[in-house]
Amino acid sequence: MSLTLPATVLAAVRAHAGAAYPEECCGLLVGEAATAGARVTAVVPVANCGTAPGREFELAPGPLVRALAAERRGGPAVLGVYHSHPDAVASPSGRDSREAWPGWSDLIVAVSAGQAGEARSFRRPAAGAPLVEEPLELLP
C-alpha cells in the first residue's frame, strides 16, 4: 500500500504545519481509495482541540463528521489524517501509535523553527496491528 498525492497537496500540508508552529496542526486526507493504496486529492485543515496542542493533536469533531457524511453521500473518501510534529521527527509518537485508525493513513510532517521538513506516512493495516510506514508517492 502507498499514499499518493499531488505535490501541491503536500505543499498545503507543509504550509499548514509551518503556520501552526509551535503547535501541532492537523487535518483530513480525502480522495480515492484503491487496492494498491490511497490517492489524496485534497486536504481539509481541522482545528486542533487537544489539551496540549504543542505536543499532541485532537481533531475538532465537526469537520470529521461532515467529511464522513459527505463520503456516505458519494463524496471523496476520508483516507486518513495529517499532523505535524513541532521540533520533532516525522515518526509516530506513542499516542499516534495507540490511536491510529485501522486502514487510515497518518501523514506526519516534522517542523523546526516554523519550517516544515520531512514528511512520512504510516498506516495500521488492521485493528490491533502495529503502524507501518507506507511509501509516499508525489505526483507533479
Disulfide bonds with the S-S distance in Angstrom:
none
